[in-house]
Amino acid sequence: MNLFGILGLFAGIAVTTGLFLAAYLIFIRKDDKIGNYFLGALFLAISLRVGKSIAYFLLPVMADEGVATGFLGLSLIGPLTLFYTAYAASRKSIPWYYYAIHFIYPLVGTVLCFTVVKDEGFTWFYQITTVIMFFYLLKAWKVNTVSTYEHERLAAWNKQILIAVSLVWMAFIYQHLTNSMMDYAIGSGIAAVGIYFVFINALKSPVVFQPAMKVEVSPLYVKKVKEAFEHENVYRVPGITINQLSEQLQIPAYLITHCVKELYKMTFPEAINHFRINEVQSLLLIEDNVKVEALAYDVGFKTPSAFYAAFKKQTGMSPKVFKQTQALKTA
């Protein structure tokens, strides 16, 4: 077997490994679905791009479909790396249209590869996309650096992901800066090392192939969060966010999430609305001539519509019907 064959086999096994990781995270791993979807899609994108490289130096003719598929993988690596890093750090999802904006270029570019861009045009299209990938990586590294993670092991795992993707990016840069087909094959081998690096660390890390890690919450933190809700009435602050409460209590935001879940079996926004509605219910029973909207503003709601929706969701009835029902019970 010549060197081309060895590099093709080495990179081919890496692509298979990447596809295995993608399938495991997307279809098998049950916990933390959003994070696993992002990470699985990232491995799939890397596998598509490296697979295109293998086909390029092993096959005499590269079909447009193969080039377009490789471009799709390349253009998605940057956004997916940033999405995964940001979500893993904050455990908060963002509006779908934010993601959609970042997928416009990959989708349009893939269509162009199928229909318009031909021959030499492929090269500069790939080069531009590799440069764009660099800026996504830069942003992902920044997010990772300034973030506080739930576990040191999770922080270490995410850093390993960024190291691997950075190595893959450098392999693509090497391919663009060299001219010979052998150098292109070597670049594919370097990218494959990034995949193997992730896989080997995944086998050793409890983050991927072992059950989800349990977060240990200090009883002191639980007590402080409970006091904030039940005695300091933090929910009365209009538009209160978990980050604001985190700064106020000097407790990491992710630990407040776990404290709220332990105390009230709710998410942070659900708990805020729960306490607001409970207070309004109490006030409705003792206040006769006050406007309901005024009570809603007093407990922290910004708009009447948000209040009415939350009230009906929690009680199954409108404030007026609730008050009438309670009056009948005490009559």
C-alpha positions in Angstrom: 0.0 0.0 0.0 1.4 3.4 -1.0 1.4 6.5 1.1 -1.8 7.8 -0.5 -3.5 4.6 0.5 -2.2 4.7 4.1 -3.3 8.3 4.5 -6.7 7.5 2.9 -7.2 4.6 5.3 -6.1 6.6 8.3 -8.4 9.5 7.5 -11.2 7.2 6.4 -11.3 5.4 9.8 -11.4 8.9 11.4 -14.4 9.9 9.3 -16.1 6.6 10.4 -15.3 7.5 14.0 -16.7 11.0 13.6 -19.9 9.6 12.1 -20.2 7.1 15.0 -19.8 9.9 17.5 -22.4 12.0 15.7 -24.9 9.1 15.6 -24.4 8.3 19.3 -24.9 11.9 20.4 -27.9 12.6 18.2 -29.8 9.3 18.4 -28.6 7.5 21.5 -27.5 9.9 24.2 -30.6 10.9 26.1 -29.6 13.7 28.5 -28.9 17.3 27.5 -30.5 16.9 24.1 -29.7 20.4 22.8 -26.0 20.2 23.6 -25.7 16.7 22.2 -27.5 17.8 18.9 -25.0 20.6 18.4 -22.0 18.4 19.2 -23.3 15.5 17.1 -23.9 17.9 14.2 -20.4 19.3 14.6 -18.9 15.8 14.3 -21.0 15.1 11.2 -19.9 18.4 9.6 -16.2 17.6 10.2 -16.7 14.1 8.8 -18.3 15.5 5.7 -15.5 17.9 5.1 -12.7 15.4 5.8 -14.5 12.8 3.7 -14.5 15.2 0.8 -10.7 15.6 1.2 -10.3 11.8 1.1 -12.3 11.5 -2.1 -10.4 14.4 -3.7 -7.0 12.8 -3.5 -8.1 9.2 -4.0 -10.6 9.6 -6.8 -9.6 10.7 -10.3 -12.7 12.8 -10.7 -14.6 14.7 -8.0 -18.3 15.0 -8.7 -20.0 18.4 -8.0 -22.2 16.7 -5.4 -19.1 15.6 -3.4 -17.6 19.2 -3.5 -21.0 20.6 -2.4 -21.3 18.2 0.4 -17.8 19.0 1.6 -18.6 22.7 1.4 -21.7 22.2 3.5 -19.6 20.4 6.2 -16.9 23.0 6.1 -19.3 26.0 6.4 -21.2 24.4 9.3 -18.1 23.6 11.4 -17.7 27.2 12.6 -21.3 28.0 13.6 -21.8 24.6 15.2 -18.6 25.0 17.3 -19.8 28.4 18.5 -23.4 27.2 19.2 -22.1 24.2 21.2 -19.6 26.2 23.2 -22.1 28.9 24.0 -24.8 26.4 25.0 -22.5 24.2 27.0 -21.3 27.2 29.0 -24.7 28.8 29.8 -27.2 25.9 29.3 -29.6 28.4 27.8 -31.1 28.1 24.3 -31.6 31.2 22.2 -34.3 32.1 19.6 -34.4 29.9 16.5 -33.9 32.9 14.2 -30.5 33.5 15.6 -29.4 30.0 14.5 -31.2 30.5 11.2 -29.1 33.6 10.3 -25.9 31.6 10.7 -27.2 28.8 8.5 -28.0 31.1 5.5 -24.4 31.1 4.2 -23.9 27.3 4.4 -27.2 26.6 2.6 -26.8 29.2 -0.1 -23.2 28.2 -0.6 -24.1 24.6 -1.0 -26.7 25.4 -3.6 -24.1 27.5 -5.5 -21.7 24.6 -5.4 -24.3 22.4 -7.0 -25.4 24.9 -9.7 -23.1 27.8 -10.3 -19.5 27.5 -8.9 -17.4 25.3 -11.1 -13.7 24.1 -11.4 -11.3 26.8 -10.0 -14.2 28.6 -8.3 -14.4 25.8 -5.8 -11.0 26.6 -4.5 -11.6 30.2 -3.6 -15.0 29.4 -2.2 -13.5 26.9 0.2 -10.7 29.4 1.1 -13.2 32.1 2.0 -15.2 29.7 4.1 -12.1 28.5 5.9 -11.4 32.1 6.8 -14.9 32.6 8.1 -14.5 29.4 10.2 -11.5 31.1 11.9 -13.6 34.0 13.2 -16.2 31.5 14.5 -13.4 29.6 16.3 -12.0 32.8 17.7 -15.5 33.7 19.2 -15.9 30.2 20.5 -12.5 30.3 22.3 -13.5 33.7 23.8 -16.8 32.3 25.1 -15.1 29.3 26.6 -12.5 31.5 28.3 -15.0 33.8 30.0 -17.5 31.1 31.0 -18.1 29.4 34.3 -18.9 25.7 33.8 -20.9 23.3 36.0 -18.0 20.9 36.3 -14.2 21.1 35.8 -14.5 18.0 33.7 -17.1 19.7 31.4 -14.8 22.7 31.1 -11.9 20.4 30.2 -14.0 18.5 27.7 -15.1 21.6 25.9 -11.5 22.9 25.8 -10.6 19.6 24.1 -13.3 20.1 21.6 -12.0 23.5 20.7 -8.4 22.2 20.4 -9.6 19.4 18.1 -11.6 21.8 15.9 -8.7 24.2 15.8 -6.4 21.4 14.7 -8.9 20.5 11.9 -8.9 24.2 10.9 -5.1 24.3 10.7 -5.2 21.1 8.5 -7.5 22.9 6.1 -5.2 25.9 6.0 -2.3 23.7 5.3 -4.2 22.2 2.3 -4.9 25.7 0.9 -1.3 26.8 1.3 0.3 23.8 -0.4 0.1 22.8 -4.0 0.9 19.1 -4.3 -1.6 16.3 -4.0 0.6 14.6 -1.4 0.5 17.7 0.8 -3.3 17.7 0.4 -3.4 14.1 1.6 -1.2 15.0 4.6 -3.6 17.8 5.5 -6.4 15.2 5.6 -4.3 13.1 7.9 -3.8 16.1 10.2 -7.5 16.7 10.3 -8.0 13.0 11.1 -5.8 13.4 14.2 -8.2 16.0 15.5 -11.1 13.5 15.3 -9.0 10.8 16.9 -8.0 13.2 19.7 -11.7 13.9 20.5 -12.6 10.2 20.3 -9.8 9.1 22.7 -10.7 11.8 25.2 -14.4 11.0 24.9 -13.6 7.4 25.9 -11.8 8.7 29.0 -14.3 11.4 29.8 -17.6 10.9 31.8 -19.1 13.7 29.8 -19.8 11.6 26.7 -20.0 7.9 27.3 -21.0 7.8 31.0 -24.3 9.0 32.7 -24.7 12.7 33.2 -22.8 14.1 36.1 -24.8 15.2 39.2 -24.3 18.7 40.3 -23.6 19.0 44.0 -25.3 22.2 45.3 -24.2 23.7 48.6 -26.9 23.8 51.3 -25.8 27.4 51.9 -26.6 28.3 48.2 -30.0 26.6 48.5 -30.8 28.6 51.6 -29.8 31.9 50.0 -31.9 31.2 46.9 -34.9 30.2 49.1 -34.6 33.4 51.1 -34.4 35.5 47.9 -37.7 34.0 46.7 -39.6 33.6 49.9 -38.4 36.5 52.1 -36.8 39.1 49.9 -39.4 38.7 47.1 -36.9 38.9 44.4 -39.6 37.9 41.9 -41.1 41.4 42.3 -38.3 42.9 40.3 -39.7 43.5 36.7 -37.7 41.6 34.1 -35.5 39.9 36.7 -33.0 37.5 35.1 -31.0 34.6 36.5 -27.8 36.5 35.7 -29.0 39.5 37.8 -29.9 37.2 40.7 -26.5 35.5 40.3 -24.7 38.9 40.7 -26.9 39.8 43.6 -26.3 36.5 45.5 -22.8 35.9 44.3 -23.8 32.4 43.2 -23.0 31.1 39.6 -26.1 31.2 37.4 -26.0 27.5 36.7 -26.1 26.7 40.4 -29.1 29.0 40.9 -30.8 26.9 38.2 -30.1 23.7 40.2 -31.2 25.3 43.5 -34.5 26.5 42.1 -35.1 23.0 40.6 -34.3 21.3 43.9 -36.5 23.7 45.9 -39.5 24.1 43.6 -39.2 21.5 40.9 -39.4 24.3 38.3 -37.2 26.3 36.0 -36.1 29.8 37.0 -38.7 31.6 34.9 -41.5 29.2 36.0 -40.6 29.8 39.7 -40.7 33.6 39.1 -44.2 33.5 37.6 -45.3 30.9 40.2 -44.5 33.3 43.1 -45.9 36.3 41.3 -49.3 34.5 40.7 -49.4 33.2 44.2 -49.0 36.7 45.6 -51.7 38.0 43.3 -54.1 35.2 44.4 -53.5 36.2 48.0 -54.1 39.9 47.3 -57.3 39.1 45.3 -58.8 37.5 48.4 -58.2 40.6 50.6 -58.5 43.5 48.2 -61.9 44.4 46.8 -61.5 47.6 44.9 -58.0 47.3 43.4 -57.5 46.8 39.7 -56.1 43.4 38.8 -53.6 45.0 36.4 -52.3 47.1 39.2 -51.6 44.0 41.2 -49.9 42.4 38.2 -47.5 45.4 38.0 -46.9 45.3 41.7 -45.6 41.8 41.7 -43.3 42.3 38.7 -45.2 41.6 35.5 -44.4 44.1 32.8 -47.6 43.7 30.7 -51.2 42.7 31.5 -51.1 40.2 28.7 -48.1 38.4 30.2 -49.9 38.4 33.6 -53.2 37.0 32.3 -51.4 34.3 30.3 -49.4 33.2 33.4 -52.4 33.4 35.7 -54.5 31.2 33.5 -51.6 28.7 32.9 -51.1 28.3 36.7 -54.8 28.3 37.9 -56.7 27.3 34.8 -59.0 30.3 35.1 -59.0 34.1 34.8 -58.5 36.3 37.9 -62.1 37.3 37.8 -63.3 33.7 37.8 -60.8 32.8 40.5 -62.1 35.5 42.8 -65.7 34.5 42.2 -64.8 30.8 42.9 -63.1 31.7 46.1 -66.0 33.9 47.2 -68.5 31.0 46.7 -66.3 28.7 48.8 -66.3 31.1 51.7 -69.9 32.0 51.4 
